[in-house]
Structure formats: structure tokens, C-alpha cells
Amino acid sequence: MAKLIKSVAALSVTVGALVFSATSVAKMEPQLERALVKTCEAAASNKPIQLKVALDDYNLKQRDVALGVMCNNVDIIDFAEQHGAYKTAGRLQNSIGSVQITDVAAVSRVNVNF
């Protein structure tokens, strides 16, 4: 019986700690939340100047925002496209840069003789 009481007590402490830590992680600083909301709203507005102003207000870089910000569990570029904001989505996409894909199989082979 003593083992059962100790087990229940340990379990309740563990669950309490998990609930407390989950609650503390969910909270966000008000300034950070305002910055993210304003950035997401600007991205959905299809007005690149409004996006630039929002980023400048909070000293954010377009590349960092394009690679790291999520709006409604979607990355910010897809979020802008879902709202028909193709100008701002294009601006954010251009800030990431271009990617080149090289087909390794199509590259000519070099023969080496020993």
C-alpha cells in the first residue's frame, strides 16, 4: 500500500510539472505577439510597402521572416498566397534567393585510365 501511495504521489508531481511547463511555454511576450500578428497581416495584405513598414517597425529582415515565421500553422509565404497576396509572397520568396538544381545523372562522365 505504501508503494501505491508513493507511486500516485510521484505521478501527480510529474503530471503537475508537465502541465506547468506546457502552460509556461504557450505564453508569448506581448511585443513579440504584436510583431508577428502585424507581420502576418501585412503579408496577407498584398501591399509590399505595408510589409516593409511592418518589418522595419520591429527591425526584422525579410529573409529571416520568410524562413522562420509561421502564420496560422503555415509558413508566411504560403499564408500570403492562400490570401491572394502574390506580391508580398513574391517579395518574401525573392528574399530567400534562388536555388539551382543540377541533375548529376545528366552531367557528362569523365573517363580516367590507369
All heavy atoms as an XYZ file, in Angstrom:
848
protein
N       0.820     -1.193      0.000
C       0.000      0.000      0.000
C       0.866      1.261      0.000
O       0.517      2.237     -0.633
C      -0.917     -0.045      1.231
C      -1.927      1.058      1.247
S      -3.087      0.798     -0.076
C      -4.272      1.978      0.303
N       1.984      1.192      0.722
C       2.885      2.335      0.794
C       3.492      2.625     -0.575
O       3.666      3.789     -0.958
C       3.968      2.100      1.832
N       3.791      1.556     -1.351
C       4.340      1.739     -2.694
C       3.320      2.413     -3.600
O       3.662      3.253     -4.421
C       4.752      0.397     -3.293
C       6.035     -0.151     -2.787
C       6.411     -1.390     -3.550
C       7.764     -1.906     -3.116
N       8.154     -3.093     -3.871
N       2.059      2.039     -3.446
C       0.997      2.621     -4.260
C       0.850      4.115     -3.969
O       0.731      4.930     -4.898
C      -0.326      1.895     -3.998
C      -1.527      2.424     -4.775
C      -1.323      2.218     -6.268
C      -2.801      1.752     -4.309
N       0.904      4.485     -2.721
C       0.786      5.898     -2.345
C       1.971      6.688     -2.882
O       1.807      7.789     -3.412
C       0.666      6.048     -0.813
C      -0.672      5.450     -0.339
C       0.779      7.501     -0.388
C      -0.835      5.396      1.150
N       3.191      6.111     -2.782
C       4.373      6.790     -3.307
C       4.281      6.931     -4.824
O       4.647      7.963     -5.395
C       5.641      6.024     -2.927
C       6.021      6.145     -1.478
C       7.299      5.388     -1.191
C       7.664      5.480      0.277
N       8.875      4.726      0.592
N       3.772      5.901     -5.494
C       3.643      5.949     -6.955
C       2.654      7.019     -7.384
O       2.898      7.775     -8.321
C       3.186      4.596     -7.501
O       4.102      3.592     -7.191
N       1.518      7.068     -6.693
C       0.499      8.077     -7.022
C       1.037      9.472     -6.747
O       0.826     10.409     -7.536
C      -0.801      7.804     -6.228
C      -1.781      8.952     -6.374
C      -1.435      6.510     -6.687
N       1.744      9.647     -5.647
C       2.312     10.957     -5.327
C       3.336     11.381     -6.371
O       3.350     12.530     -6.827
C       2.946     10.930     -3.940
N       4.197     10.442     -6.791
C       5.207     10.755     -7.804
C       4.554     11.086     -9.137
O       4.969     12.005     -9.850
C       6.177      9.596     -7.963
N       3.506     10.334     -9.471
C       2.795     10.577    -10.724
C       2.118     11.940    -10.715
O       2.171     12.679    -11.699
C       1.765      9.473    -10.965
C       0.966      9.580    -12.256
C       1.903      9.478    -13.450
C      -0.089      8.505    -12.315
N       1.509     12.319     -9.615
C       0.832     13.615     -9.548
C       1.825     14.769     -9.631
O       1.553     15.797    -10.241
C      -0.020     13.719     -8.281
O       0.810     13.700     -7.135
N       2.999     14.599     -9.022
C       4.036     15.637     -9.113
C       4.527     15.764    -10.551
O       4.694     16.867    -11.080
C       5.203     15.326     -8.148
C       6.384     16.233     -8.422
C       4.741     15.460     -6.710
N       4.723     14.626    -11.225
C       5.196     14.638    -12.614
C       4.164     15.290    -13.527
O       4.498     16.128    -14.361
C       5.490     13.203    -13.093
O       6.416     12.609    -12.202
C       6.040     13.200    -14.499
N       2.899     14.914    -13.392
C       1.838     15.500    -14.223
C       1.716     16.991    -13.940
O       1.570     17.796    -14.860
C       0.498     14.766    -13.981
C      -0.652     15.497    -14.640
C       0.589     13.340    -14.490
N       1.810     17.372    -12.672
C       1.747     18.792    -12.328
C       2.879     19.582    -12.952
O       2.685     20.681    -13.458
N       4.074     19.000    -12.949
C       5.221     19.680    -13.559
C       5.046     19.807    -15.059
O       5.375     20.836    -15.657
C       6.510     18.924    -13.237
N       4.510     18.773    -15.704
C       4.286     18.836    -17.146
C       3.240     19.878    -17.512
O       3.400     20.620    -18.482
C       3.865     17.455    -17.680
C       4.948     16.387    -17.716
C       4.352     15.057    -18.129
C       6.054     16.793    -18.668
N       2.168     19.936    -16.750
C       1.131     20.930    -17.016
C       1.686     22.327    -16.820
O       1.436     23.225    -17.623
C      -0.097     20.686    -16.109
C      -1.072     21.845    -16.181
C      -0.784     19.386    -16.496
N       2.466     22.535    -15.776
C       3.047     23.849    -15.528
C       3.999     24.250    -16.641
O       3.969     25.376    -17.126
C       3.769     23.866    -14.182
C       4.429     25.177    -13.879
C       3.668     26.277    -13.536
C       5.802     25.317    -13.970
C       4.272     27.498    -13.279
C       6.409     26.527    -13.709
C       5.637     27.620    -13.362
N       4.848     23.322    -17.098
C       5.807     23.656    -18.148
C       5.104     23.895    -19.475
O       5.495     24.750    -20.249
C       6.869     22.569    -18.290
O       6.281     21.367    -18.745
N       4.054     23.148    -19.787
C       3.312     23.356    -21.032
C       2.623     24.705    -21.027
O       2.558     25.391    -22.047
C       2.294     22.230    -21.227
N       2.110     25.121    -19.881
C       1.450     26.417    -19.781
C       2.453     27.549    -19.941
O       2.175     28.532    -20.614
C       0.744     26.550    -18.413
O      -0.141     25.447    -18.264
C      -0.027     27.839    -18.324
N       3.626     27.409    -19.369
C       4.614     28.477    -19.454
C       5.183     28.617    -20.856
O       5.564     29.692    -21.266
C       5.732     28.256    -18.436
O       6.441     27.079    -18.755
N       5.249     27.522    -21.611
C       5.767     27.575    -22.976
C       4.770     28.263    -23.901
O       5.141     28.951    -24.828
C       6.099     26.143    -23.483
C       6.423     26.145    -24.957
C       7.252     25.573    -22.689
N       3.493     28.102    -23.640
C       2.459     28.631    -24.517
C       2.371     30.155    -24.468
O       1.901     30.769    -25.409
C       1.111     28.025    -24.162
N       2.828     30.776    -23.413
C       2.733     32.233    -23.288
C       3.810     32.908    -24.122
O       4.910     32.417    -24.266
C       2.849     32.655    -21.832
C       1.664     32.221    -21.018
C       1.701     32.787    -19.638
C       0.472     32.324    -18.872
N       0.434     32.876    -17.541
N       3.462     34.070    -24.667
C       4.374     34.811    -25.517
C       4.390     36.262    -25.040
O       3.374     36.765    -24.565
C       3.859     34.735    -26.964
C       4.787     35.302    -27.980
S       4.109     35.248    -29.657
C       3.689     33.563    -29.877
N       5.516     36.904    -25.185
C       5.599     38.304    -24.802
C       4.670     39.130    -25.688
O       4.583     38.877    -26.890
C       7.030     38.811    -24.951
C       7.985     38.234    -23.941
C       9.357     38.878    -24.047
O       9.443     40.045    -24.475
O      10.324     38.210    -23.700
N       4.000     40.113    -25.121
C       3.045     40.902    -25.912
C       3.674     41.609    -27.111
O       3.065     41.658    -28.183
C       2.506     41.926    -24.907
C       2.745     41.318    -23.575
C       3.966     40.465    -23.715
N       4.893     42.122    -26.968
C       5.526     42.819    -28.084
C       5.843     41.846    -29.225
O       5.642     42.164    -30.393
C       6.797     43.529    -27.646
C       7.432     44.296    -28.803
C       8.707     45.008    -28.422
O       9.198     44.848    -27.324
N       9.230     45.784    -29.341
N       6.307     40.661    -28.891
C       6.595     39.656    -29.906
C       5.319     39.230    -30.610
O       5.285     39.101    -31.838
C       7.278     38.447    -29.273
C       7.594     37.284    -30.192
C       8.531     37.723    -31.314
C       8.198     36.141    -29.407
N       4.260     39.054    -29.859
C       2.983     38.669    -30.456
C       2.471     39.759    -31.394
O       2.010     39.469    -32.506
C       1.960     38.386    -29.361
C       0.648     37.862    -29.909
C      -0.337     37.501    -28.820
O      -0.050     37.721    -27.631
O      -1.413     37.006    -29.175
N       2.573     41.023    -30.983
C       2.149     42.138    -31.853
C       2.970     42.173    -33.132
O       2.428     42.399    -34.224
C       2.288     43.476    -31.109
C       1.156     43.796    -30.170
C       1.200     45.248    -29.709
N       2.472     45.629    -29.116
C       2.771     45.503    -27.824
N       1.896     44.984    -26.987
N       3.945     45.883    -27.368
N       4.277     41.944    -33.009
C       5.144     41.956    -34.183
C       4.757     40.857    -35.160
O       4.682     41.077    -36.372
C       6.606     41.800    -33.757
N       4.496     39.667    -34.641
C       4.126     38.549    -35.509
C       2.765     38.759    -36.155
O       2.584     38.496    -37.343
C       4.163     37.245    -34.722
C       5.538     36.794    -34.260
C       5.432     35.590    -33.345
C       6.440     36.506    -35.441
N       1.812     39.255    -35.390
C       0.474     39.499    -35.938
C       0.533     40.579    -37.016
O      -0.051     40.425    -38.103
C      -0.512     39.890    -34.812
C      -1.813     40.422    -35.379
C      -0.781     38.697    -33.913
N       1.249     41.653    -36.745
C       1.362     42.732    -37.732
C       2.066     42.248    -38.996
O       1.679     42.606    -40.109
C       2.118     43.916    -37.129
C       2.129     45.138    -38.013
C       2.741     46.345    -37.319
C       2.745     47.550    -38.236
N       3.333     48.716    -37.590
N       3.078     41.402    -38.835
C       3.799     40.864    -39.984
C       2.906     39.945    -40.811
O       2.885     40.033    -42.044
C       5.057     40.108    -39.519
O       5.875     41.003    -38.753
C       5.852     39.588    -40.685
N       2.143     39.097    -40.160
C       1.237     38.199    -40.881
C       0.131     38.984    -41.588
O      -0.218     38.683    -42.734
C       0.634     37.170    -39.937
S       1.825     35.943    -39.354
N      -0.403     39.996    -40.922
C      -1.435     40.826    -41.556
C      -0.874     41.570    -42.759
O      -1.534     41.691    -43.789
C      -2.007     41.818    -40.552
C      -2.890     41.181    -39.504
C      -3.328     42.148    -38.421
O      -2.760     43.273    -38.321
O      -4.245     41.787    -37.652
N       0.341     42.057    -42.642
C       0.969     42.770    -43.757
C       1.242     41.827    -44.917
O       1.089     42.208    -46.085
C       2.261     43.436    -43.285
N       1.640     40.600    -44.618
C       1.891     39.629    -45.685
C       0.606     39.290    -46.424
O       0.606     39.116    -47.647
C       2.514     38.368    -45.104
N      -0.501     39.228    -45.717
C      -1.787     38.901    -46.332
C      -2.418     40.091    -47.046
O      -3.371     39.917    -47.801
C      -2.743     38.365    -45.274
N      -1.885     41.288    -46.854
C      -2.489     42.498    -47.419
C      -2.200     42.693    -48.901
O      -2.864     43.487    -49.553
C      -1.996     43.730    -46.660
O      -0.639     43.994    -46.983
N      -1.196     42.016    -49.428
C      -0.750     42.160    -50.822
C      -0.220     43.559    -51.110
O      -0.288     44.047    -52.233
C      -1.854     41.788    -51.819
C      -1.285     41.406    -53.177
O      -0.178     40.893    -53.272
N      -2.034     41.658    -54.218
N       0.303     44.215    -50.076
C       0.920     45.536    -50.217
C       2.356     45.441    -49.716
O       2.608     45.481    -48.512
C       0.146     46.573    -49.409
C      -1.283     46.752    -49.886
C      -2.034     47.723    -49.010
C      -3.474     47.815    -49.473
N      -4.282     48.597    -48.544
N       3.307     45.317    -50.647
C       4.704     45.161    -50.231
C       5.203     46.297    -49.341
O       6.029     46.065    -48.457
C       5.473     45.126    -51.551
C       4.476     44.638    -52.547
C       3.154     45.197    -52.091
N       4.719     47.495    -49.547
C       5.172     48.626    -48.719
C       4.695     48.451    -47.284
O       5.424     48.774    -46.343
C       4.735     49.978    -49.336
C       5.632     51.109    -48.837
C       3.321     50.308    -49.007
C       6.944     51.161    -49.490
N       3.491     47.909    -47.102
C       2.981     47.660    -45.759
C       3.808     46.576    -45.068
O       4.101     46.671    -43.877
C       1.514     47.237    -45.823
C       0.870     47.098    -44.464
C      -0.613     46.774    -44.567
O      -1.219     46.858    -45.633
N      -1.201     46.388    -43.449
N       4.233     45.579    -45.817
C       5.107     44.547    -45.268
C       6.451     45.142    -44.868
O       6.971     44.859    -43.791
C       5.307     43.420    -46.282
C       6.235     42.284    -45.856
C       5.666     41.530    -44.667
C       6.490     41.348    -47.013
N       7.005     45.995    -45.714
C       8.295     46.631    -45.409
C       8.198     47.480    -44.146
O       9.077     47.439    -43.292
C       8.761     47.480    -46.584
C      10.123     48.132    -46.353
C      10.520     48.986    -47.522
C      11.839     49.689    -47.381
N      12.421     49.827    -46.085
N       7.119     48.232    -44.013
C       6.927     49.074    -42.826
C       6.818     48.201    -41.565
O       7.420     48.513    -40.533
C       5.682     49.979    -42.990
C       5.296     50.637    -41.685
C       5.932     51.019    -44.063
N       6.060     47.103    -41.662
C       5.908     46.209    -40.503
C       7.251     45.614    -40.107
O       7.576     45.527    -38.916
C       4.913     45.106    -40.825
N       8.039     45.221    -41.082
C       9.354     44.647    -40.772
C      10.300     45.688    -40.208
O      11.057     45.411    -39.275
C       9.954     43.999    -42.022
C       9.183     42.816    -42.604
C       9.871     42.297    -43.853
C       8.993     41.718    -41.592
N      10.261     46.898    -40.762
C      11.119     47.970    -40.266
C      10.735     48.391    -38.850
O      11.604     48.719    -38.036
C      11.072     49.178    -41.199
C      11.793     48.923    -42.508
O      12.551     47.936    -42.601
O      11.592     49.721    -43.457
N       9.432     48.392    -38.536
C       8.976     48.775    -37.199
C       9.576     47.882    -36.113
O       9.835     48.334    -35.003
C       7.450     48.713    -37.107
C       6.783     49.884    -37.811
O       7.492     50.838    -38.196
O       5.547     49.827    -37.989
N       9.753     46.620    -36.444
C      10.261     45.673    -35.453
C      11.682     45.205    -35.760
O      12.154     44.231    -35.187
C       9.307     44.483    -35.346
C       7.971     44.904    -34.786
C       6.890     45.121    -35.624
C       7.805     45.130    -33.432
C       5.671     45.521    -35.115
C       6.594     45.540    -32.914
C       5.530     45.732    -33.765
O       4.322     46.136    -33.253
N      12.346     45.900    -36.683
C      13.742     45.630    -37.018
C      13.953     44.166    -37.432
O      14.843     43.485    -36.941
C      14.649     46.001    -35.843
C      16.085     46.160    -36.261
O      16.368     46.408    -37.433
N      17.005     46.022    -35.318
N      13.096     43.702    -38.346
C      13.174     42.337    -38.846
C      13.687     42.334    -40.273
O      13.455     43.274    -41.025
C      11.788     41.674    -38.807
C      11.139     41.565    -37.429
C       9.697     41.103    -37.564
C      11.926     40.610    -36.550
N      14.356     41.263    -40.648
C      14.852     41.122    -42.017
C      13.903     40.224    -42.790
O      13.392     39.230    -42.258
C      16.252     40.514    -42.015
C      17.276     41.393    -41.360
C      18.635     40.737    -41.360
C      19.634     41.623    -40.622
N      20.919     40.964    -40.483
N      13.697     40.556    -44.078
C      12.771     39.778    -44.901
C      13.176     38.314    -44.961
O      12.326     37.425    -44.883
C      12.703     40.347    -46.322
C      11.798     41.531    -46.447
C      11.575     41.921    -47.896
O      12.083     41.312    -48.820
N      10.802     42.967    -48.080
N      14.452     38.051    -45.104
C      14.921     36.660    -45.207
C      14.613     35.876    -43.937
O      14.140     34.738    -43.999
C      16.423     36.646    -45.494
C      17.013     35.250    -45.569
C      18.496     35.304    -45.938
N      19.185     34.074    -45.726
C      19.090     33.003    -46.503
N      18.308     33.040    -47.554
N      19.774     31.906    -46.238
N      14.862     36.489    -42.779
C      14.582     35.814    -41.510
C      13.094     35.528    -41.353
O      12.700     34.463    -40.885
C      15.085     36.648    -40.334
C      16.594     36.802    -40.332
O      17.279     35.959    -40.955
O      17.090     37.767    -39.717
N      12.274     36.484    -41.757
C      10.822     36.309    -41.668
C      10.371     35.218    -42.628
O       9.576     34.344    -42.277
C      10.100     37.646    -41.945
C       8.616     37.448    -42.138
C      10.365     38.625    -40.810
N      10.870     35.253    -43.862
C      10.464     34.268    -44.864
C      10.840     32.851    -44.449
O      10.110     31.898    -44.732
C      11.094     34.604    -46.209
N      11.960     32.701    -43.768
C      12.419     31.367    -43.376
C      11.888     30.907    -42.019
O      11.877     29.705    -41.751
C      13.951     31.322    -43.359
C      14.629     31.458    -44.712
C      16.137     31.545    -44.547
C      14.263     30.286    -45.612
N      11.442     31.849    -41.170
C      11.126     31.440    -39.809
C       9.750     31.725    -39.276
O       9.371     31.176    -38.249
N       8.954     32.544    -39.942
C       7.662     32.938    -39.374
C       6.555     32.023    -39.896
O       6.486     31.735    -41.080
C       7.345     34.413    -39.693
C       5.941     34.785    -39.248
C       8.355     35.321    -39.019
N       5.705     31.600    -38.975
C       4.534     30.794    -39.310
C       3.293     31.598    -38.963
O       3.213     32.183    -37.895
C       4.527     29.491    -38.510
C       5.754     28.630    -38.691
S       5.777     27.759    -40.230
C       4.589     26.498    -39.934
N       2.338     31.618    -39.872
C       1.059     32.291    -39.647
C      -0.037     31.235    -39.740
O      -0.193     30.611    -40.799
C       0.815     33.371    -40.694
S       2.089     34.643    -40.749
N      -0.760     31.023    -38.667
C      -1.820     30.004    -38.617
C      -1.297     28.625    -39.022
O      -1.913     27.915    -39.818
C      -3.010     30.398    -39.489
C      -3.708     31.636    -38.975
O      -3.548     32.014    -37.827
N      -4.475     32.277    -39.828
N      -0.145     28.270    -38.494
C       0.500     26.969    -38.735
C       0.882     26.733    -40.194
O       0.968     25.598    -40.646
C      -0.380     25.821    -38.228
C      -0.523     25.837    -36.732
O       0.400     26.214    -36.021
N      -1.680     25.446    -36.244
N       1.093     27.800    -40.938
C       1.536     27.731    -42.332
C       2.686     28.716    -42.462
O       2.653     29.789    -41.851
C       0.388     28.128    -43.290
C       0.837     28.074    -44.724
C      -0.828     27.251    -43.070
N       3.707     28.374    -43.260
C       4.788     29.348    -43.402
C       4.237     30.606    -44.082
O       3.238     30.563    -44.793
C       5.983     28.767    -44.157
C       5.704     28.535    -45.617
O       5.224     27.428    -45.946
O       5.967     29.434    -46.417
N       4.880     31.723    -43.830
C       4.334     33.025    -44.191
C       4.150     33.191    -45.702
O       3.217     33.857    -46.146
C       5.180     34.172    -43.588
C       4.438     35.500    -43.683
C       6.552     34.229    -44.234
C       5.028     36.601    -42.840
N       4.977     32.559    -46.509
C       4.839     32.679    -47.966
C       3.569     31.968    -48.426
O       2.782     32.528    -49.192
C       6.089     32.129    -48.675
C       7.301     32.989    -48.305
C       5.895     32.102    -50.180
C       8.622     32.431    -48.766
N       3.351     30.754    -47.947
C       2.123     30.036    -48.296
C       0.894     30.742    -47.738
O      -0.162     30.763    -48.372
C       2.176     28.594    -47.786
C       3.176     27.746    -48.546
O       3.512     28.104    -49.692
O       3.621     26.723    -47.991
N       1.021     31.322    -46.549
C      -0.072     32.073    -45.942
C      -0.469     33.251    -46.824
O      -1.655     33.480    -47.075
C       0.354     32.569    -44.554
C      -0.675     33.387    -43.833
C      -1.751     32.778    -43.217
C      -0.558     34.763    -43.761
C      -2.701     33.534    -42.542
C      -1.490     35.526    -43.091
C      -2.581     34.912    -42.473
N       0.514     33.975    -47.319
C       0.225     35.113    -48.198
C      -0.434     34.632    -49.490
O      -1.411     35.244    -49.961
C       1.507     35.881    -48.499
N       0.062     33.550    -50.057
C      -0.530     33.027    -51.294
C      -1.956     32.552    -51.076
O      -2.814     32.733    -51.935
C       0.326     31.888    -51.845
C       1.640     32.366    -52.424
C       2.552     31.231    -52.851
O       2.289     30.065    -52.480
O       3.530     31.521    -53.566
N      -2.235     31.949    -49.911
C      -3.593     31.494    -49.611
C      -4.571     32.660    -49.540
O      -5.759     32.496    -49.809
C      -3.626     30.731    -48.287
C      -3.003     29.367    -48.352
C      -2.943     28.695    -46.993
O      -3.332     29.271    -45.971
N      -2.439     27.469    -46.966
N      -4.071     33.837    -49.187
C      -4.910     35.029    -49.107
C      -4.860     35.861    -50.391
O      -5.324     37.000    -50.415
C      -4.511     35.879    -47.902
C      -4.944     35.274    -46.607
N      -4.205     34.300    -45.957
C      -6.052     35.469    -45.856
C      -4.842     33.941    -44.862
N      -5.964     34.631    -44.780
N      -4.270     35.313    -51.438
C      -4.219     36.009    -52.720
C      -3.214     37.144    -52.766
O      -3.265     37.985    -53.656
N      -2.304     37.187    -51.826
C      -1.309     38.258    -51.744
C      -0.034     37.815    -52.464
O       0.983     37.531    -51.843
C      -1.029     38.601    -50.286
N      -0.101     37.777    -53.780
C       1.019     37.255    -54.557
C       2.196     38.229    -54.626
O       3.337     37.808    -54.800
C       0.550     36.869    -55.962
C      -0.477     35.770    -55.919
C      -1.808     36.030    -56.185
C      -0.107     34.482    -55.560
C      -2.757     35.017    -56.116
C      -1.041     33.461    -55.489
C      -2.369     33.734    -55.766
O      -3.299     32.733    -55.685
N       1.935     39.526    -54.485
C       3.040     40.495    -54.489
C       3.925     40.316    -53.253
O       5.149     40.262    -53.359
C       2.504     41.925    -54.522
C       1.872     42.326    -55.828
C       1.375     43.755    -55.728
C       0.589     44.172    -56.950
N       0.043     45.535    -56.792
N       3.294     40.247    -52.086
C       4.087     40.089    -50.859
C       4.704     38.695    -50.788
O       5.829     38.546    -50.305
C       3.237     40.364    -49.602
O       2.065     39.552    -49.639
C       2.861     41.827    -49.508
N       3.995     37.686    -51.268
C       4.561     36.336    -51.289
C       5.790     36.291    -52.198
O       6.809     35.688    -51.846
C       3.519     35.327    -51.759
N       5.704     36.955    -53.346
C       6.849     37.015    -54.252
C       8.021     37.758    -53.661
O       9.179     37.358    -53.825
N       7.737     38.841    -52.964
C       8.794     39.616    -52.316
C       9.517     38.772    -51.274
O      10.739     38.770    -51.186
C       8.172     40.870    -51.686
C       9.103     41.802    -50.960
C       9.994     42.621    -51.870
N       9.305     43.359    -52.894
C       8.947     44.628    -52.822
N       9.219     45.307    -51.745
N       8.338     45.213    -53.829
N       8.747     38.046    -50.464
C       9.359     37.180    -49.453
C      10.122     36.033    -50.098
O      11.208     35.661    -49.639
C       8.283     36.639    -48.506
C       7.683     37.668    -47.551
C       6.420     37.127    -46.908
C       8.683     38.085    -46.498
N       9.577     35.474    -51.172
C      10.251     34.380    -51.875
C      11.572     34.853    -52.465
O      12.579     34.159    -52.397
C       9.346     33.829    -52.977
C       9.902     32.614    -53.675
C       9.983     31.402    -52.765
O       9.077     31.125    -52.007
N      11.087     30.697    -52.847
N      11.590     36.064    -53.025
C      12.825     36.611    -53.593
C      13.881     36.874    -52.532
O      15.077     36.830    -52.827
C      12.538     37.895    -54.369
C      11.801     37.622    -55.660
O      11.809     36.516    -56.176
N      11.136     38.643    -56.182
N      13.452     37.149    -51.304
C      14.428     37.418    -50.243
C      15.199     36.160    -49.861
O      16.304     36.242    -49.338
C      13.733     38.001    -49.016
O      12.958     37.011    -48.363
N      14.629     35.005    -50.109
C      15.314     33.749    -49.795
C      16.434     33.496    -50.786
O      17.474     32.956    -50.444
C      14.314     32.567    -49.798
C      13.313     32.748    -48.674
C      15.038     31.244    -49.650
C      12.197     31.744    -48.686
N      16.211     33.885    -52.025
C      17.216     33.671    -53.056
C      16.770     32.556    -53.987
O      15.724     31.949    -53.817
N      17.591     32.295    -54.967
C      17.236     31.263    -55.929
C      18.003     29.990    -55.639
O      19.060     29.997    -55.010
C      17.542     31.737    -57.350
O      18.926     31.974    -57.476
N      17.470     28.909    -56.127
C      18.082     27.605    -55.937
C      18.302     26.994    -57.309
O      17.438     27.050    -58.172
C      17.154     26.686    -55.103
C      17.742     25.301    -54.990
C      16.913     27.280    -53.742
N      19.471     26.446    -57.507
C      19.755     25.765    -58.759
C      19.844     24.276    -58.491
O      20.483     23.836    -57.535
C      21.070     26.249    -59.366
C      21.013     27.669    -59.853
C      22.317     28.070    -60.504
O      23.327     27.403    -60.379
N      22.284     29.177    -61.215
N      19.213     23.505    -59.373
C      19.244     22.057    -59.253
C      20.055     21.512    -60.418
O      19.776     21.824    -61.569
C      17.823     21.477    -59.262
C      17.037     22.033    -58.081
C      17.867     19.964    -59.252
C      15.586     21.659    -58.081
N      21.051     20.724    -60.090
C      21.892     20.124    -61.117
C      21.601     18.632    -61.158
O      21.700     17.945    -60.134
C      23.382     20.347    -60.802
O      23.612     21.747    -60.676
C      24.257     19.779    -61.893
N      21.241     18.167    -62.325
C      20.983     16.746    -62.500
C      22.327     16.032    -62.636
O      23.007     16.155    -63.648
C      20.112     16.525    -63.731
C      19.653     15.087    -63.863
O      19.981     14.278    -62.962
O      18.963     14.781    -64.842
N      22.704     15.326    -61.609
C      24.004     14.676    -61.570
C      24.093     13.587    -62.639
O      25.138     13.374    -63.235
C      24.290     14.095    -60.169
C      25.625     13.386    -60.132
C      24.245     15.184    -59.131
N      22.993     12.922    -62.914
C      23.000     11.846    -63.906
C      23.211     12.384    -65.312
O      23.730     11.689    -66.183
C      21.696     11.064    -63.840
N      22.816     13.632    -65.557
C      22.942     14.199    -66.894
C      24.322     14.811    -67.146
O      24.653     15.127    -68.280
C      21.875     15.269    -67.105
N      25.113     14.959    -66.115
C      26.445     15.540    -66.264
C      27.320     14.542    -67.020
O      27.293     13.339    -66.761
C      27.051     15.867    -64.889
C      28.469     16.368    -65.025
C      26.195     16.889    -64.175
N      28.092     15.055    -67.970
C      28.942     14.149    -68.759
C      29.982     13.489    -67.863
O      30.495     14.086    -66.927
C      29.619     14.917    -69.892
O      30.442     15.916    -69.353
N      30.295     12.260    -68.196
C      31.235     11.494    -67.386
C      32.652     11.698    -67.898
O      32.882     11.902    -69.082
C      30.881     10.027    -67.424
C      29.554      9.754    -66.801
C      29.245      8.290    -66.760
N      27.931      8.107    -66.169
C      27.416      6.956    -65.933
N      28.072      5.851    -66.238
N      26.228      6.862    -65.383
N      33.557     11.615    -66.982
C      34.963     11.737    -67.323
C      35.610     10.368    -67.176
O      35.496      9.736    -66.120
C      35.669     12.777    -66.419
C      37.145     12.830    -66.736
C      35.011     14.130    -66.544
N      36.257      9.882    -68.220
C      36.914      8.582    -68.147
C      38.367      8.788    -67.715
O      39.080      9.636    -68.266
C      36.897      7.893    -69.507
C      35.506      7.453    -69.888
O      34.716      7.115    -69.023
N      35.211      7.469    -71.175
N      38.778      8.006    -66.764
C      40.144      8.055    -66.273
C      40.754      6.683    -66.489
O      40.223      5.670    -66.047
C      40.185      8.444    -64.771
C      41.618      8.445    -64.283
C      39.524      9.777    -64.549
N      41.887      6.644    -67.177
C      42.587      5.378    -67.418
C      43.829      5.318    -66.546
O      44.564      6.286    -66.439
C      42.999      5.253    -68.889
C      41.783      5.165    -69.800
O      40.783      4.555    -69.430
N      41.873      5.779    -70.947
N      44.071      4.161    -65.977
C      45.245      3.972    -65.125
C      46.359      3.349    -65.917
O      46.270      2.492    -66.671
C      44.931      3.077    -63.936
C      44.013      3.741    -62.959
C      42.639      3.708    -63.142
C      44.529      4.383    -61.860
C      41.810      4.305    -62.236
C      43.672      4.974    -60.953
C      42.308      4.936    -61.134
